[in-house]
């Protein structure tokens, strides 16, 4: 999901194993608020773009409710 407040936008992400991550201010953190090394990102509209140190780009689109 994507949320927005006066400080900016942030995204809550869940991987295939159920682990939860937060993308806020360009930083990806795990459920224990530890930074995920080598990964940064940005929230654009209903899309999250994650980038790794080796320049790989992953685009995630927010799904509508099913």
N, C-alpha and C positions, 0 to 999 in steps of 0.2 A: 504494500500500500504506500501511497504518497501523502505526506502531510505538509502543511505550510503554516508558519506563524510569523511573527514580526522579525524573527532572526533569520528566516529563510525557509527553504524546503528540505525535507528529509524523506528517505524511503526506508521501509522495513521490508526485508527480503527473507525468503525461506528457501533453503536448498532441498534437493531431492531426499536428503536424510532427515529433514525436519529441523535442522539447525537454523537459528534466526540471526540475521545480521542487520546493522543499521548503517545507512550511508548518509552522512551529515557533513556539510562543509568540505566536501571532497574526500573525506576519509571513510573507509569501510571498517567497522568494528564488529566483533562477535558479541554473543549474548552476555559475556562477562566484561564488555566494554574494552577489550584488548584490540588494538589495531591489527588488521590483517595485513601482514607484510607484503609489499610489492603490488598492492591493489589500490587504485584511486577511482573516483567516479564523479558523475554529475547527474542531476535530475533535470530533465527537459520535458516539460509538458507531462504526458502520461508515459514517459519513457525514462529508463535508467540506463546510463552508459557507463560500463566499467572498463577500466584500462589497466593492463598489467605492466610491469617494468620492461618486459620484452616487446612492448608496443602492440600486444594483442588487444582487440576491442570486442566487447560483448555487449549487445544491445538487448535490453529486456523491456517488453511492453506490458503495461498494466492490463490485466484481464478484467473484463466486465464480469459482474456477478452472474453465476450460472444458475 
